[in-house]
Amino acid sequence: MAGKGALEDIIILDLSRVLAGPFCTMMLADMGATVIKIEIPEGGDDTREYPPFRKNRNGEEESLYFANINRNKMGVTLNLKTPEGKKLFCEMVKKADIVVENYRPGVMDKLGVGYETLRQINPRIIYGSVSGFGNTGPYRLRPGYDILAQAMGGLMAITGEKGGPPTRAGSAMGDVLGGLHLAIGLLAAVHSRELTGQGQRVDISLMDAVIAATENTAIKYLESGKIPPRMGNRYAAVSPYDAFQVKDGKIIIAAGNQKPYEKLCIEILDRPDMITDPRFANMEGRLTYQDAIKEVIEDRLKDMTMKEAAEYVLSKGIPAGPIYDISQILEDPQVKDREMFVKMKHPTLGEITVNGCAVKLSDTMPGVYSPAPELGQDNSRVYGGLLKICDDEELETLRKKGVI
């Protein structure tokens, strides 16, 4: 079970796999919820086969991807295609607060454990589903993956260099955004249940989540009739707001309004004339003549390292920072102070590093309490302890029959 936290009285049955659903339940587990990860007996979650791998104490390769995203969870195996499996699951639903799944719409209904069935068993159950396109609409039955969500949600269309091809964000942002929206929806439903006494369904589409994250892209098009172009590291509303070349890499300077722009001209560039120059006097002009501004900035900073340039610009009160690679992020003092990477002992892999939780609460701080479970690790604890319906002999019979 998870340590004490903001969600310590919440029990979650997690049928999800790969990333969007597990990312959501990972966050809720970090905040103290008891998350019971339910996997198929043969093979378990697909991400048990995802790299990077490390050899465990038995000399077998084990997935660090799985270990990172499934920490703080208990783990059981269960075959919902068997009558005994359905019975065990329904018994767990009676004791649970939330069910999370990311099957294609309709699969849970075909298995006989869809939302309408589960709410009859437990009217307070909150049922969260995340899929490529949600449970309604003409695309509902299509398979969905992160790259499809980024492509069809508009993120790829606005990502990439000017004149270059649409580009997928480097991490699985469609899945992560879907997981974040699911977590928010589930917590809203938990609060609603306090008011009404009833659970409800939370339906998240990866495509919807990406569209929501493209912020004002649609507004620009609706107002102008023009498709927003790819701009590399620039931002359509602000300039200078870009990556600038220095001696050993690039830094970001973000002069978000007139005041930091004027400070930049006077205190960094020694070019007060650029404040009154008609080309740069207002934001519209600076957006039009970004290349000319960039040339002046890069010429001024060309002999400085990223660290020197960023600290120099920051010292004048102008937002700036280096563009880090992951090795630099791991060593950054701010990242260490915020505990965004946590070392922990894993029973088969030894010491591993996992991502920390980005949510910081003053009284019930989220944390990393326990490693990701081995496949079926908590079968006895859950079926024999939490449910008190199976003894060791019965559990062994269920295992031999392929139920768990």
Backbone hydrogen bonds, N-H to C=O, Kabsch-Sander energy under -0.5 kcal/mol:
donor,donor_aa,acceptor,acceptor_aa,energy
6,A,364,T,-0.6
7,L,31,M,-2.8
8,E,5,G,-1.6
10,I,7,L,-2.2
12,I,34,T,-3.2
13,L,98,I,-2.9
14,D,12,I,-0.7
14,D,36,I,-2.6
15,L,13,L,-0.8
15,L,100,V,-3.0
19,L,17,R,-0.7
23,F,19,L,-3.2
24,C,20,A,-1.7
25,T,21,G,-2.5
26,M,22,P,-2.2
27,M,23,F,-1.9
28,L,24,C,-1.9
29,A,25,T,-2.5
30,D,26,M,-2.7
31,M,27,M,-1.2
32,G,29,A,-2.1
33,A,28,L,-2.3
34,T,10,I,-2.7
35,V,33,A,-0.9
35,V,72,N,-0.5
36,I,12,I,-3.2
36,I,34,T,-0.6
37,K,35,V,-0.8
37,K,74,M,-3.1
38,I,14,D,-3.0
38,I,36,I,-0.5
39,E,37,K,-0.6
39,E,76,V,-2.5
43,G,41,P,-1.0
44,G,40,I,-0.7
48,R,45,D,-2.1
49,E,46,D,-2.2
50,Y,47,T,-1.5
54,R,62,E,-2.1
56,N,60,E,-3.3
57,R,348,T,-1.3
59,G,56,N,-2.4
62,E,54,R,-2.4
64,L,52,P,-3.0
65,Y,50,Y,-0.6
65,Y,52,P,-0.8
66,F,47,T,-0.6
67,A,63,S,-1.4
68,N,64,L,-2.2
69,I,65,Y,-1.8
70,N,66,F,-1.3
71,R,68,N,-0.6
72,N,370,S,-2.9
73,K,70,N,-1.0
74,M,35,V,-2.9
76,V,37,K,-2.9
78,L,39,E,-2.6
79,N,403,V,-2.7
80,L,78,L,-0.8
82,T,79,N,-1.5
86,K,82,T,-2.3
87,K,83,P,-2.1
88,L,84,E,-2.4
89,F,85,G,-2.4
90,C,86,K,-2.7
91,E,87,K,-2.0
92,M,88,L,-1.9
93,V,89,F,-2.3
94,K,90,C,-1.4
95,K,91,E,-0.6
95,K,92,M,-1.1
96,A,92,M,-0.9
96,A,93,V,-0.5
97,D,11,I,-2.8
98,I,11,I,-1.9
99,V,126,I,-2.7
100,V,13,L,-2.8
101,E,128,G,-2.3
107,V,104,R,-2.2
110,K,106,G,-2.2
111,L,107,V,-1.7
112,G,109,D,-1.2
113,V,108,M,-2.5
118,L,114,G,-2.5
119,R,115,Y,-2.7
120,Q,116,E,-0.7
120,Q,117,T,-0.6
121,I,117,T,-1.2
122,N,118,L,-2.6
125,I,122,N,-2.2
126,I,97,D,-2.2
127,Y,125,I,-0.5
127,Y,200,Q,-2.1
128,G,99,V,-3.5
128,G,126,I,-0.6
129,S,127,Y,-0.5
129,S,202,V,-2.9
130,V,101,E,-1.7
131,S,204,I,-2.2
140,R,137,G,-1.5
142,R,139,Y,-2.2
149,A,145,Y,-2.2
150,Q,146,D,-2.6
151,A,147,I,-2.1
152,M,148,L,-3.2
153,G,149,A,-1.8
154,G,151,A,-0.5
155,L,150,Q,-0.8
156,M,150,Q,-2.1
158,I,154,G,-0.8
158,I,155,L,-0.6
159,T,156,M,-1.2
164,G,161,E,-2.6
167,T,156,M,-1.3
167,T,159,T,-1.5
173,M,171,S,-2.6
176,V,172,A,-2.5
177,L,173,M,-2.8
178,G,174,G,-2.0
179,G,175,D,-2.7
180,L,176,V,-2.5
181,H,177,L,-2.5
182,L,178,G,-2.2
183,A,179,G,-2.3
184,I,180,L,-2.3
185,G,181,H,-2.6
186,L,182,L,-2.7
187,L,183,A,-2.2
188,A,184,I,-2.2
189,A,185,G,-2.2
190,V,186,L,-2.2
191,H,187,L,-1.9
192,S,188,A,-2.5
193,R,189,A,-2.2
194,E,190,V,-1.1
194,E,191,H,-0.5
195,L,191,H,-1.0
195,L,192,S,-0.8
196,T,192,S,-2.3
197,G,193,R,-2.6
199,G,123,P,-2.8
202,V,127,Y,-3.1
203,D,201,R,-0.5
204,I,129,S,-2.8
204,I,202,V,-0.6
206,L,131,S,-2.4
207,M,132,G,-2.0
209,A,205,S,-2.4
210,V,206,L,-2.1
211,I,207,M,-2.4
212,A,208,D,-2.6
213,A,209,A,-1.2
214,T,210,V,-0.8
214,T,211,I,-1.2
215,E,212,A,-0.9
217,T,214,T,-1.9
220,K,216,N,-2.2
221,Y,217,T,-1.7
222,L,218,A,-2.9
223,E,219,I,-2.1
224,S,220,K,-2.3
225,G,221,Y,-3.3
231,M,158,I,-0.5
232,G,160,G,-2.6
234,R,231,M,-2.0
235,Y,238,V,-0.6
238,V,235,Y,-0.9
242,D,253,I,-1.6
244,F,251,I,-3.1
246,V,249,G,-3.2
247,K,301,L,-0.6
247,K,304,M,-3.0
249,G,246,V,-0.6
251,I,244,F,-2.3
252,I,321,G,-3.6
253,I,242,D,-1.9
254,A,319,P,-2.3
255,A,240,P,-2.7
256,G,254,A,-1.5
261,Y,257,N,-1.5
262,E,258,Q,-2.6
263,K,259,K,-2.2
264,L,260,P,-2.3
265,C,261,Y,-2.4
266,I,262,E,-2.3
267,E,263,K,-3.0
268,I,263,K,-0.7
268,I,264,L,-1.4
269,L,264,L,-2.6
271,R,265,C,-3.8
274,M,271,R,-2.0
275,I,272,P,-1.7
276,T,272,P,-0.7
277,D,273,D,-1.7
280,F,277,D,-1.7
281,A,277,D,-1.1
286,R,282,N,-2.3
287,L,283,M,-2.3
288,T,284,E,-1.5
289,Y,285,G,-2.4
290,Q,287,L,-0.7
293,I,289,Y,-1.6
294,K,290,Q,-2.7
295,E,291,D,-2.1
296,V,292,A,-1.4
297,I,293,I,-2.3
298,E,294,K,-2.8
299,D,295,E,-1.8
300,R,296,V,-1.7
301,L,297,I,-1.7
302,K,298,E,-0.9
304,M,301,L,-2.1
309,A,305,T,-3.1
310,A,306,M,-2.7
311,E,307,K,-2.3
312,Y,308,E,-2.3
313,V,309,A,-2.6
314,L,310,A,-2.7
315,S,311,E,-2.0
316,K,312,Y,-0.6
316,K,313,V,-1.2
317,G,314,L,-2.4
318,I,313,V,-1.5
321,G,252,I,-1.8
323,I,250,K,-1.9
324,Y,322,P,-0.9
328,Q,325,D,-0.6
329,I,325,D,-2.0
330,L,326,I,-2.2
331,E,327,S,-0.8
332,D,328,Q,-0.7
332,D,329,I,-1.1
336,K,332,D,-2.1
337,D,333,P,-2.5
338,R,334,Q,-1.9
339,E,336,K,-1.2
340,M,335,V,-1.9
342,V,354,V,-3.1
344,M,352,I,-2.7
346,H,344,M,-0.5
346,H,350,G,-2.9
350,G,346,H,-1.7
352,I,344,M,-2.7
354,V,342,V,-2.8
356,G,340,M,-3.0
360,K,358,A,-0.6
361,L,359,V,-0.5
367,G,30,D,-1.9
369,Y,367,G,-0.7
377,Q,374,E,-2.4
378,D,75,G,-3.6
379,N,376,G,-1.7
382,V,378,D,-2.7
383,Y,379,N,-2.4
384,G,379,N,-0.7
384,G,380,S,-1.3
385,G,380,S,-0.9
386,L,381,R,-2.0
387,L,382,V,-2.7
389,I,383,Y,-1.8
390,C,383,Y,-0.9
395,L,391,D,-2.6
396,E,392,D,-2.1
397,T,393,E,-1.9
398,L,394,E,-2.5
399,R,395,L,-2.3
400,K,396,E,-2.3
401,K,397,T,-1.6
402,G,399,R,-1.3
403,V,398,L,-2.5
404,I,398,L,-1.0
